[in-house]
Amino acid sequence: MWTQETIQRITTENTTLKQRVRQLTADNRTLDERLKVARTNLRFQDRRVADLEAQIAAT
């Protein structure tokens, strides 16, 4: 048999954990978006470097 205090503590912990999961999910989404942008920027920079190398080689 659980006491009312135990039930309240577990309910509070459950609510706290759900909020933490929501926050971590949002943080993960943000980091995933930043990673995608960084990868896109890297691909652009790689193409730019290759173009510059080709221009140097052509001179």
Secondary structure, DSSP 8 states (H G I E B T S, - for coil): ---HHHHHHHHHHHHHHHHHHHHHHHHHHHHHHHHHHHHHHHHHHHHHHHHHHHHHHH-
